Amino acid sequence: MAEVTDADFEAEVIGSELPVLVEFTADWCPPCRQMAPVLSALAAEESTRLKVVQLNVDTNPLTTNAYRVLSMPTFMVFRGGEPVRSMVGARPKRRLLEELSDVV
């Protein structure tokens, strides 16, 4: 799964042709680590319809603050350069897919 930074967020997420699921994550966050295999599987299975990336909140404060992310993990879906959905907390893959169904 790709990682994005403050420096390339604009190009990788805002400018993406596909909808992008961004996980705002941190190394110290157990639920974030729990989500890693779920997001990797989602990235592989939905690669033609959805781009999945991670942003480390500790090393990328500009983007984290710009979107007012306070809890980890926070998932945001961007489509056409705009955030269209925000979800907080770990969840099973099935539930994540259900929540993404209307934006992908």
Order of alpha helices (4+ residues) and beta strands (2+ residues): beta-beta-alpha-beta-alpha-beta-beta-alpha
